[in-house]
Amino acid sequence: MTTTEPIKVLLADDQALLRSAFKVLVESEPDMRVVGEASDGAEAVALARTTTPDVVLMDIRMPGTDGLAATRAITADPALDRVHVVMLTTFEVDEYVVQSLRAGASGFLGKGAEPDELLNAIRIAAAGEALLSPAATKGLIAEFLAQSGNGDSGPDGGDSGVHAERLAALTVREREVLVHVAGGLTNDEIAERLEVSPLTVKTHVNRAMAKLGARDRAQLVVVAYESGLVRPRAD
């Protein structure tokens, strides 16, 4: 069995007690290690640039530079293109969640999550997968996007028309896969629907990410909705 490097985690929260608890939890796992602790967004950005973590656990509300601004700075830095940000929220339904996703976050997790959920979230984000809180439904991102207004800006703050133009570069199959990704399906589930192998689905997903300029699966979901390819259901 091949030995892999542990997942590098950066903790960003203005509450020292929470950071300490997260650190103990993360470092109890053999496949993870904490590479830095930040008490505000500006410090988080600076530490991300010096430690290049795989995952940043970022509190949304912090004094000074908040988590949203810090996330934008991290995801806009080409040198940090492999860094994945998981936003920590006090409530499952947080008005800033959609802004976090648009800022480039890989997903979000409630601070009340169980320890195993937090550890699993770190592993999911490190693997480049879209992370929805385990308590969230598959259509939660769509719900946030629907509540956010007319959706005139994308994950990077750009016009939704930009995403629509990029969609034109996708093949028919890549569009089909993107629709299923936006629906919350896993690669295995998509493979079963399309009667292809999970590896084939993964290839289509990776190509779609490259063509759409998406950092990870979460950004594919946002682009799918904001471009109009997929529309929120009115349940």
Buried (B, 14 or more C-beta within 10 A) or exposed (E): EEEEEBBBBBBBBBEEEBBEBBBEBBEEBEEBBBBBBBBBBBBBBBBBBEBBBBBBBBBBBBEEBBBBBBBBBBBEEEEBEEBBBBBBBEEBEBEBBBBBBBBBBBBBBBBEBEBEBBBBBBBBBBBBBBBBBBEBEEBBBBBBBBEBEEBEBBBBEBEBEBBBEBBEEBEEBBBBBBBBBBBBBBBEBBBEBBEBEBEBBBBBBEBBBEBBBBBBBBBBBBBBBBBEBBEBEEE
